[in-house]
Amino acid sequence: MEMKKLVEMSQKYGKNPDFVLAGGGNTSYKTDELLFVKGSGSSLATICPEQFVKLCRKSLNEVMTKTYSADEAAREAEVLGDMMDARCKGEEAKRPSVECLLHNLFPQKYVLHVHPAAVNGITCCLKGAEVVAEMFPDAIWTDATKPGYILADLCNKRMAEYKAEKGKDCQVLFLENHGIFFAADTTEEIDTIVGSVMDAINGKLVRTYDFSDAEYDVDKAAYLAPAARMLFNAEGKSVCKFVCNKELAGFLKDEKSFEPLAKSFTPDHIVYCKKAPLWIPYCETKEETLELLKKLHKEYVDANGIIPKVIAVEKLGCFVCGGSYKDASTAAEVFLDGVKIAVFAQSFGGAAPLNDELSLFIQNWEVESYRSKVSLSAGSAKRLTNKIAIITGAGQGFGKGIAECMAADGAYTVIADMNINSAQEVADGLCEKYGKGTAIAVMVNVSDEDAVKAMVDQTVLNYGGLDILVNNAGIARAGSLEEMTKPTFELVTAVNYTAFFLCTKYCTRPMKIQNAVCPDYAADIISINSKSGLAGSNKNFAYAGSKFGGIGLTQSFALELAPYNIKVNAICPGNFLDGPLWSDPEKGLFVQYLNAGKVPGAKNVEDVRKFYMSKVPLGRGCLPEDVAKAVVYAVEQKYETGQAIPVTGGQEMLK
């Protein structure tokens, strides 16, 4: 029963973004002999009983009375070893929360440790101790100190002093630059205390934050994002999210305004965002800003020995980098939490971040390094891991199948389609199957230049760059010379030919920037052409002509883009006989070819199907996975560009 209540309390606060940051926080339940505390790397929002670590309280009590090495690193290693030894039999594979010593100090059965931004507006302000003494006279305040054993030792002394003075045990503990602890013998009592504390703080707030959309220079942001991504990881194995809102824009007006965010507030901010953002002063042009970014980025790395995760650009926004979408998104969430804290701290005398000594200690602390690695683990690498790909026409048919296969291979996929509802459905399905951020849906008319540019900008601002364009969107309109109209011919040309030019023009812009920052980096343009691009097609000249032209563009683009290490290839699939292009009952090619008389003697759609099936030596129509394998091949093949790769079951072969 007690464990059920512990899980319920943990999930309740863990799912509330006002209380828990980046899946953090921790909870515990204790008996006289045992402590059940959240395991490191577990998320409160989804925690289950098996993710709590069972420890012997007697062993934890002995830690607080034991003498350890005077050397800081040796002491932390010794304490960690004793904490691990306190685990009960069968718990050896688990690692207890870093604050388990603190949880053990409270005599109450239940303990909740969370990091509400409103609370941290006090714990990270200039007058924290004074504010807490005035507002919460029954609470304990502890000054900022090194986490782990040193913090537990300080709190142990403060709690003993409190009990000696007031004749009762403390239930609320404020930790400077660290959050708050609540303790009680029932979860219902904890809820009551939490509600009382939060109501009191909210009643004192002068104002709250405004995270509504802000205007910014989209061209400059989209120009800088690929560079920030590559500076974080020279192989492009990273994601860079652009962040901007009205509140953040106020802090980015100038360097003085940014001072409250120039250093980290809590250990969580250091774990996920490092100890300080990189500040980039305003430059008039995007080109000047890029050169300054590269210069100051190198100076930051040389001075600090680490790569910045947050890059703040004056009068623009922030670029938040990570080794995966999850990593970058978590860092962005934590950074924006810092913005909230800075706003709330204005109600209590102004912001006060961690000092340099504590920041450096936490950054190098083994316990926090472990927590970061566990919580941000991206899993095993796949063939396209961290590759960012736009697939046009991905709301159905070949495009949908290609996107599904690429996502399964580890790529982040942009589902671009005129039918935004279909695109969103595909993107939602991929995120559900492979994780949040795996895909986004973008509405685009590939024959419209502004829409194509907007598609690329949206991709770059969400993921930080672009590695692969799969130019898949296409239409087919069959008909003889006498039947074909000029508007229909021009429509086919616009979607199948002109759109390839437009998509390549705008997609190669971030690719060129990535290559300029890291010359060994390579990207790919892959056009889904057709077997009709390899051989003429009777009474289907509009389609075949556009596809022949696409092969010409492929070869020409390959020559032009080779100096930028951008490979350009075409995949020429056979007939996807079961896809909507062929089988749609109203507009499909089976119906079009039947009506155009393209198959002599055909009396119905089934006759047309059999005719085309008979032309394939391997005896079946082409499938999306066949094309997807060719796409991955084209990406992995480092010495092939300007090629038209047949995937036709032998129906068409290179001559």
ABEGO torsion letter per residue (X at the ends): XAAAAAAAAAAAAAABAAABBGGBEBBBBBBAABBBBBBBGBBAAABBAAABBBBBAAAAAAAAABBBBABAAAAAAAAAAAAAAABBBGAAABBBBAAAAAAAABABABBBBBBBAAAAAAAABAAAAAAAAAABAABBBBBBBBBEAAAAAAAAAAAAAAAAAAGBBBABBBBBGAEBBBBBABAAAAAAAAAAAAAAAAAABABBBBABBBBBBAAAAAAAAAAAAAAABAAGBBBBBBBBBAAAAAAAABAAAAAAAABBABAAAAAAAEABBBBBBBBABAAAAAAAAAAAAAAAAAAAGBBBABBBBBGAEBBBBBABAAAAAAAAAAAAAAAAAAAAAAAAGEBBBBBAAAAAAAAABAAAAAAAAAAABAEBBBAABGBBBBBBGAABEAAAAAAAAAAAAGBBBBBBBABAAAAAAAAAAAAAAAEBGABBBBBBBAABAAAAAAAAAAAAAAAGBBABBBBABBBBBBEBAAABBAAAAAAAAAAAAAAAAAAAAAAAAAAAAAAAABAABBBBBBBBBBAAAABBBBGAAAAAAAAAAAAAAAAAAAAAAAAAGBBBBBBBBBBBAABAAAABAAABAAAAAAAAGABBGBABAAAAAAAAAAABAAGBBBBAAAAAAAAAAAAABAABBGBBBBBAGGABBBX
